[in-house]
Every structure is written in structure tokens, then in C-alpha cells.
Amino acid sequence: MLPSLRTLTEPIESRVSAELVAVLVAVTDGQPRVLTTEDARALPAGPFQSAHRSLQAGLRAWVEARTHHPLGYVEQLYTFADSDRAEQPDTRIISVSYLGLTRELPHTGEAGVGWQSWYRYFPWEDRRDGAPAFVASLVEPRLRAWAASGPAAQRGRRYDRAAITFGLDGAAWNEDMVLQRYELLYEAGLVPEARRRPIRPALPGTPMTHDHRRILATGIARLRAKIKYRPVVFELMPEEFTLLQLQQTVEALAGRGLHKQNFRRLIEQQELVEETGGMTSGTAGRPAKLFRFRRDVMLERAISGSKLPLARESHLV
């Protein structure tokens, strides 16, 4: 018996599952770090259970149980629900991602769980010492070739996207466009996740399972934009710190250097910190003053906003 027209046109039922994905960020020794699982190939993720009173509560419970790592500041990032996210064609995975800021612990207590520099996954984003050499030798030629290989009507648009996102031919570098740069490389077939097979010669940058590198790019972009108008960098600092340590933390997150005097002048103008009366000890060089964040300012800035000094010039300390 032939199937009815309704049977032919009905969509095949797929299994839908929801998971929670965490982009957990710390800054350790001047390096931005992200907590990973599966031997640095995935972000912490787990199923949402109906017993959880909220998505955020579910995320906290799962991450702390899986990694033995407490969470501090957490905010929802994005929901990923593309139909091609799952490896099985009859499965639909909806991922609700969160950005969390915390301090790195020396040991997670779980096999395959550990902290990695986020520049391991996005080495082209680290411009604290200028653009990495491989950008000019590998990334730019391939993007130009990709733009030129497109249909005639799309070549100009492709080149414009490459120029804007990667700062080609004198275009300004915008550190906030982390996700746009990764998605451009994905569309151009220049990252392994786009083809699920090795690319030769490969661009530097460790791939991740599923679309976790895309989720990580979203988290980095959110945090880079957020530190310009909210004092969330405070969540990543110890109770007492030097102004140099604060500047290095901001530089690590932004991926570029800051003018020392301009940075300190703006910090002083906004009255974000106060002296503790203590000095550094046991370190090489002259002792430096120790500061702490003013909690009343943090509460005030959380409402009105606060801009940290990401000056356009890239002068290092």
C-alpha cells in the first residue's frame, strides 16, 4: 500500500534534548583561562533536569557536581538551537549557554577537566604584542582566496567582511568581533569544525567538539564588550592587587595592550579602587601599592555603568 500524501509531507519526528553549557572564565598570571572538559576539547555541559528550579540553578548544580568548582558571577549568554548541531540526524539539541566569572582552582578533581588559555582556541585574538605572524602568512591569503573564489556578485561583499573582521588593508581591528571572525573562518572552510576533517596546512587554534568553539567565541565577545561599560573585571581579581595586575587582567581579556598612564588616570577618575595601605613584598623590583575595589562603587556602577579604559592605541606597559 502506497503511503498517503500526509505521510509523505509530515516531518520525521526527532528527539529533542536540552543541555546547559558553561563558559567559565578566570584570569591567572595575566592569561585568560576557560574551564574545559574532555581533555580540553569541550566546555562543561550537562542535561537540564526538571528537578532544577531554574536554568541557572541547574547550571550551577551540574558544573559544581561535575568539576567540584564553585561558581560566582553568572549570566545567561545565548541559546543555540540550530537543526544541524547534533551528529545524529533524528536528534535536536538545544543548548542554553551561560557565562561565568570565577577564580581558577589548582585542581578540579575530575579526569579530563582543566583550565586552558582561551587563546589556545583563538590565537588570532591575542594582539597584546601586535598581530600574530601567522595572520599575515596564513589567514589573510586564504581569506582573500575565498573572497575571490565566490560568485561574481558576492566577491566584493566577501572581501568587505574579511577586511572588517580581520582588519585587512588598514581597516581598524575591533576586539569585540570574536564571533564574527570565527564564523567567517567557518564559512570559508578554514576551521576543522566546518568540514569535520583535518585541513592542510591547518590554522593554529584547537578545535572543539560540536559547536563549543562557537559558544566560547560568543562568551569571549560578550565579556570583551561588557568590561567597557560594567565593572565585571572585579570578579576576576583577588581581594588585593596592584594597578599593574589590574591593567594586565584587562589587557588579557581584551587581547591588546593599553596605555599605562591613560589606564591609571581613568581608574583614578572613576574612583573604582582604593588603597589598602599595604605594599607588595617578596617580589623583584620596587614594592607597589596594593588596592581593592570599592564595594559601594561596584553597586553604583552595576546600575549606572562604568567604562574601563580600552584606549585605541596599543601601547604596552
RAKA-V269549 format. One record per residue. RES is the residue in one letter. SS is DSSP state (~ for helix, > for strand, _ for the rest). OMEGA is omega in radians with two decimals (* if undefined). D_CENTER is the distance of its C-alpha to the mean C-alpha in Angstrom with 2 decimals. Layout:
res: {RES RES}
ss: {SS SS}
omega: {OMEGA OMEGA}
d_center: {D_CENTER D_CENTER}
//
This chain:
res: {M L P S L R T L T E P I E S R V S A E L V A V L V A V T D G Q P R V L T T E D A R A L P A G P F Q S A H R S L Q A G L R A W V E A R T H H P L G Y V E Q L Y T F A D S D R A E Q P D T R I I S V S Y L G L T R E L P H T G E A G V G W Q S W Y R Y F P W E D R R D G A P A F V A S L V E P R L R A W A A S G P A A Q R G R R Y D R A A I T F G L D G A A W N E D M V L Q R Y E L L Y E A G L V P E A R R R P I R P A L P G T P M T H D H R R I L A T G I A R L R A K I K Y R P V V F E L M P E E F T L L Q L Q Q T V E A L A G R G L H K Q N F R R L I E Q Q E L V E E T G G M T S G T A G R P A K L F R F R R D V M L E R A I S G S K L P L A R E S H L V}
ss: {_ _ _ _ ~ ~ ~ ~ ~ _ _ _ _ _ > > > > > > > > > > > > > > _ _ > > > > > > > _ _ _ _ > > > > > > _ _ _ _ _ _ _ ~ ~ ~ ~ ~ ~ ~ ~ ~ ~ ~ ~ ~ _ _ _ _ _ > > > > > > > > _ _ _ _ _ _ _ _ _ _ > > > > > > > > > > > _ _ _ _ _ _ _ _ _ _ _ _ > > > > ~ ~ ~ _ _ ~ ~ ~ _ > _ _ _ _ _ ~ ~ ~ ~ ~ ~ ~ ~ ~ ~ ~ ~ ~ ~ ~ ~ ~ _ _ ~ ~ ~ ~ ~ ~ ~ ~ ~ ~ ~ ~ ~ ~ ~ _ ~ ~ ~ _ _ _ _ _ _ _ ~ ~ ~ ~ ~ ~ ~ ~ ~ ~ _ _ _ _ ~ ~ ~ ~ _ _ _ _ _ _ _ _ _ _ _ _ _ _ _ _ ~ ~ ~ ~ ~ ~ ~ ~ ~ ~ ~ ~ ~ ~ ~ _ _ _ _ _ ~ ~ ~ ~ ~ _ _ _ _ > _ ~ ~ ~ ~ ~ ~ ~ ~ ~ ~ ~ ~ _ > _ _ _ ~ ~ ~ ~ ~ ~ ~ ~ ~ ~ ~ _ _ > > > > > > > _ _ _ _ _ _ _ _ _ > > > > > _ ~ ~ ~ ~ ~ ~ ~ ~ ~ ~ _ _ _ _ _ _ _ _ _ _ _ _ _}
omega: {-3.12 3.10 3.12 3.11 3.14 -3.14 -3.11 -3.05 3.13 3.09 3.09 -3.13 3.12 3.09 -3.13 3.09 3.13 3.10 3.09 -3.11 -3.08 2.94 -3.08 -2.99 2.98 3.02 -3.07 3.13 3.08 3.14 3.08 -3.03 3.13 3.14 -3.09 3.05 3.12 3.11 3.02 -3.09 -3.09 3.02 3.07 -3.11 3.12 -3.08 3.01 -3.11 -3.09 3.13 3.13 -3.11 3.10 3.11 -3.12 3.08 3.09 3.11 -3.13 -3.10 -3.08 -3.11 -3.10 3.10 -3.07 -3.02 -3.06 -3.08 3.14 3.14 3.06 3.14 3.13 3.01 3.13 -3.05 -3.07 3.05 -3.13 -3.06 3.13 -3.05 -3.08 -3.09 -3.09 3.12 3.10 -3.07 -3.10 -3.11 3.08 -3.14 3.06 -3.10 3.04 -3.04 3.14 3.03 3.13 3.11 -3.03 3.06 -3.12 3.02 -3.07 -3.11 3.13 -3.13 -3.13 3.10 3.10 3.14 -3.13 -3.12 3.12 2.99 3.14 3.06 2.98 -3.10 -3.12 -3.06 3.11 -3.13 -3.09 -3.11 3.12 3.07 -3.09 -3.12 3.07 -3.06 -3.07 3.11 3.13 -3.05 -3.07 -3.00 -3.06 3.13 -3.12 3.09 3.09 3.12 3.11 3.14 -3.10 -3.08 -3.11 3.05 -3.05 -3.10 -3.08 -3.02 3.14 -3.14 3.11 -3.14 3.14 3.11 3.14 -3.11 -3.10 -3.05 -3.09 3.06 -3.12 3.01 3.04 3.11 -3.11 3.07 3.11 -3.06 -3.10 -3.01 -3.12 -3.11 3.13 3.14 3.13 -3.12 3.06 3.10 3.10 -3.13 3.14 3.12 -3.04 3.04 -3.07 -3.12 -3.11 -3.06 -3.08 3.01 -3.09 3.09 -3.11 -0.23 -3.04 3.00 3.01 -3.13 -3.10 3.09 3.11 -3.14 3.12 3.10 -3.10 3.09 3.05 3.11 3.10 3.09 3.11 3.12 3.12 3.14 3.13 -3.08 3.11 3.12 -3.02 -3.10 3.13 -3.10 3.07 -3.07 -3.11 3.12 3.12 -3.10 -3.05 -3.05 3.00 -3.12 3.11 -3.04 3.04 3.10 3.08 3.11 3.10 3.13 -3.13 3.09 3.11 3.11 3.14 -3.14 -3.08 -3.14 3.07 -3.08 -3.13 3.09 -3.01 -3.10 3.12 3.14 -3.07 3.13 -3.12 3.07 3.14 -3.12 -3.11 3.10 -3.12 -3.05 3.07 3.14 3.09 -3.04 3.13 3.13 3.06 3.10 3.10 3.11 3.12 3.11 -3.11 3.04 -3.14 3.13 3.07 -3.12 2.98 3.12 3.08 -3.06 3.13 3.09 3.12 3.13 3.13 -3.10 3.12 3.13 -3.02 -3.13 3.13 -3.09 3.05 -2.92 3.02 -3.12 -3.07 3.12 -3.03 3.10 3.13 3.09 *}
d_center: {54.90 52.48 49.33 49.48 47.60 45.57 44.57 43.46 41.37 39.74 36.13 35.72 34.44 31.08 29.64 26.80 24.59 21.82 19.06 16.41 12.94 10.92 7.33 9.04 7.99 10.91 12.14 15.19 17.66 15.58 12.64 9.06 9.33 8.14 11.16 12.38 15.71 18.21 18.26 14.60 14.71 13.28 11.30 13.85 15.75 19.28 21.87 22.54 26.09 28.63 29.48 26.25 27.18 23.82 20.51 18.84 21.79 21.42 17.81 18.93 22.02 20.55 17.79 20.36 23.02 21.08 19.41 21.78 18.92 19.41 16.82 16.98 15.20 13.93 13.46 13.50 10.69 12.51 15.33 15.45 19.13 19.92 23.21 22.31 19.48 22.05 23.99 27.26 28.69 30.18 27.05 24.61 21.42 19.74 16.40 15.46 11.87 11.12 8.70 10.64 11.23 13.84 15.68 15.80 19.09 21.04 21.78 20.50 23.90 22.74 23.25 20.28 17.81 16.15 13.44 11.85 10.32 6.90 9.23 11.38 9.56 8.96 11.93 12.84 10.07 11.90 14.86 16.11 19.23 19.35 18.33 18.40 21.79 20.76 19.29 22.90 24.60 22.64 20.07 22.31 25.49 24.00 22.52 25.93 27.72 25.73 26.54 30.16 30.56 29.89 32.73 34.48 33.43 29.69 29.63 29.34 26.52 24.60 25.17 24.17 20.77 20.28 21.64 19.59 16.15 16.92 19.42 22.46 25.99 25.36 22.78 20.46 16.89 14.54 11.22 10.01 10.76 7.76 8.72 12.32 12.35 11.24 13.68 16.27 16.23 16.53 19.39 21.01 21.04 19.41 16.98 18.69 17.16 19.18 22.40 22.02 23.95 23.58 23.52 25.84 25.09 21.48 18.64 16.82 13.67 13.93 14.06 13.34 15.79 16.25 13.28 10.67 8.85 9.00 7.79 4.63 4.55 5.81 3.88 2.10 5.66 7.19 6.85 8.02 10.67 11.62 12.54 15.07 17.09 16.53 17.05 14.24 13.88 17.16 15.69 14.29 17.63 20.86 23.89 25.32 23.79 24.88 23.81 22.78 20.39 18.94 18.64 17.05 14.33 13.64 13.93 11.53 8.67 10.17 11.00 14.64 17.78 19.58 23.31 24.56 27.42 25.62 22.85 25.52 27.70 25.21 24.34 28.11 28.79 26.46 27.92 24.67 25.94 29.33 31.06 31.82 34.90 33.66 32.96 31.01 33.28 33.45 31.28 32.45 33.38 34.45 33.43 30.87 30.91 28.75 27.12 25.72 24.11 26.73 26.19 28.33 26.24 23.06 24.90 26.23 22.99 21.36 24.02 24.58 21.25 20.70 19.39 18.17 19.62 17.27 20.41 20.49 22.37 20.63 23.13 22.23 24.06}
//
